[in-house]
Amino acid sequence: MYVRHLQLTDFRSWQHVDLPLEAGPTALVGANGQGKTNLVEALGYVATLGSHRVAGDAPLIRHGAQRAVVRAAVVNEDRELLVELEIAPGRANRARVNRGSATRPRDVLGILRTVLFAPEDLALVRGDPGQRRDFLDELLVARAPRYAGVRSDYEKVLKQRSALLKSAGAAKRSDSADLRTLEVWDGHLAKYGAELLAGRLDLVADLVPHVTRRYAEVAAGDTSEVDGPAGRVAELEYRGSVTGLPEDYGRPGGQRADPVTIESTLLSRLAEIRQQELERGVSLVGPHRDDLELVLGQAPAKGYASHGESWSFALALRLASYHLLSEDGAEPVLILDDVFAELDARRRARLARSVAGAEQVLVTAAVAEDVPAELSGARFDVREGEVRRAG
Amino acid sequence: MYEGPVQDLIDELGRLPGIGPKGAQRIAFHLLSAEPADVTRLQDALQRVKEGVVFCEVCGNVSERTRCRICQDTRRDPRLVCVVEEPKDVLAVERTREFRGRYHVLGGALDPLSGVGPDQLRIRDLVSRIGTDEITEIIIATDPNTEGEATATYLVRLLQDFPGLSVTRLASGLPMGGDLEFADELTLGRALSGRRSV
C-alpha cells in the first residue's frame, strides 16, 4: 500500500499543507524545527490513532486552533480510500472514509498500516520492559485489531484487581467476601491475560526469524574476530512471569500457544501467590509483568550491546515488523524518521539497500546528504511552513 | 464571572452530570427569565425528590412508598427476578414490555477502584429474598463492561448452590437492525461464542 496524498489542517506546526506523494522512496528534507516529523507523525496517527511522540491528543493540535484535521488518500492494491480524521481534545474524535458518514475512529484502523522507525526506538533496546511490551502489543494490534479490545479489557481488570488487593491487604483481613470477589477478578484476569499472552507468544515465535535475518543484514561486517565471520546472532526470548507453561511456546517452530492452557496455568499461579500479592498489594503475575529479552549471541543486548549494535537491533525490530506485516498481507508504508544521521556510512548503505525495494518509503533528514543514493526518489524541501517539490 | 446569586446558580448547575459550563449558563439565564410559577414548580419537585422518594424495601428501586409499584403489582410473576445495577436500568427493561417478573436493584457494580465491594451493594438483600420468596429464576442484567461482568460472575458463583434456582445472564452480541460487516470484532466475537442453535 502507499499514501497518494496527505493533507493537514491545524496539525502540530502546520496550519495547512497539501502533500502529493507517490510509491517508492520519498525524502522530506529540511532544517530542524521545520515540521518534517509532524508530517510523518500524522501518517502514524492515521495508522494507529496515536502518536509515537506523545501520549495524549492535545499536543497534536496547532497552538490556538480548536481542532486538527488529517486527510490521507491510501492506495491498496489499486483501490483508493480516503481517510479523514478530526482530532478535537475534550470531544470524541471523528472519522470518515471516502466522504461517507462519520464513523468511529477505530473503524479506520487497518486502512493504512505503517512501520515507523525513529530515534526514540533506541529505547526498545535500552529502555525498561514496558516499552518492549508496548512494541509487541502494538504489532499484535496491527496484525489483528481484535487485540486492542483484549488489551484494554486486561488493563481495566488489572486496575480493579490491584485496587482490591491493596485495600484487602491494607485492612489485614481476608474475610470470605473479599476473597470471593478476588476470585472473580482472578478469573477475569486469567481469561484476558491468557488471550493477550497467547497472542504475544505466537507473535514472538513468528517474529524471531525475521529479527535474526534483518539484524544480520543491517549489522553485516560489524563482526569482530572473536565472533567469527557470521557475526553474532540476534534473537528474542519472551520472559514471562507465568511459569509452568510449555517450553516451546513463543519459540519459532514450537507449538502455537493455547489460551485455555495458559488460562488454567495463570489461575493456579494466582492461587499459589495469593498471600504474597495480598501482602504487597500488587498483581505479581500476568502479561503486565513480562519482558521481551533481546539476545545478541549469548548475552542480553541491554547492557552488553555497543551503541552501534543497539541501533542495529532497534532497526532490526522495526524491519522485522515490516516484513512480518508484509507477509500477512498488505505491505505497510515504511517511515524512517531522522535515522540516517544517527548511522555510520556502512549501516546507512546497508539499511538503504534493505528497504529500497519497499512499496513506499518516507525518509526525513535534516540535510540532503544524509539520504543515501539508493533512496533517491522524490524529494521535498520542508521550510517555513511550506513543502516544495525539489526533485 | 457573573455576580452573586447568578454565578452561584451556574456553579451548582455545572456540578450536575451531563451539564457543562455553557449548558449551566444557559439553564441559569432561562430560569432567571422564567415565570415565578415555573420556578416554584421546579423548586417543589427538587424538594419532593429528596424528602418524598424512598427506596423500595424489597427491590431497592426508587419509589414513593415503602414498596414500589412493581413489587406491589400482583399480576407480576414473583418467580422471576431481574437483577440490574441502577434504577434507570429497571426503566430500560420495562420499556421492552417483555419482562413480567420483578426486579432487584443492586445500586451499582463491583468496583474496587471506587471502594465498592459486595457489602456496598444490595447483594445480601437479594440472597435473603431468594431464601424467603418463591423465586425460581434470576436473570442477571448487569452492564456488559468490566465491572458489570465481574458482578455477574460473582453473583453466578454465589447463587449456583441454591437448590431449584436457575441463574441466567442476558445475551450479548449483535444489535438489531445493524449490519454484520460493521460490527466490531469484540461484539462479533462474543456473538459467535454465545451463538445458539435454531
Chai-1 contact restraints between the chains, C-beta under 6 A:
chainA,res_idxA,chainB,res_idxB,connection_type,confidence,min_distance_angstrom,max_distance_angstrom,comment,restraint_id
A,P145,B,E185,contact,1.0,0.0,6.0,A-B,restraint_1
A,R146,B,E185,contact,1.0,0.0,6.0,A-B,restraint_2
A,G149,B,L186,contact,1.0,0.0,6.0,A-B,restraint_3
A,K156,B,T146,contact,1.0,0.0,6.0,A-B,restraint_4
A,V157,B,T146,contact,1.0,0.0,6.0,A-B,restraint_5
A,Q160,B,P112,contact,1.0,0.0,6.0,A-B,restraint_6
A,Q160,B,L113,contact,1.0,0.0,6.0,A-B,restraint_7
A,A163,B,P112,contact,1.0,0.0,6.0,A-B,restraint_8
A,A163,B,L113,contact,1.0,0.0,6.0,A-B,restraint_9
A,L164,B,P112,contact,1.0,0.0,6.0,A-B,restraint_10
A,A177,B,P118,contact,1.0,0.0,6.0,A-B,restraint_11
A,T181,B,L110,contact,1.0,0.0,6.0,A-B,restraint_12
A,T181,B,G117,contact,1.0,0.0,6.0,A-B,restraint_13
A,T181,B,Y154,contact,1.0,0.0,6.0,A-B,restraint_14
A,V184,B,A150,contact,1.0,0.0,6.0,A-B,restraint_15
A,V184,B,T153,contact,1.0,0.0,6.0,A-B,restraint_16
A,V184,B,Y154,contact,1.0,0.0,6.0,A-B,restraint_17
A,H188,B,A150,contact,1.0,0.0,6.0,A-B,restraint_18
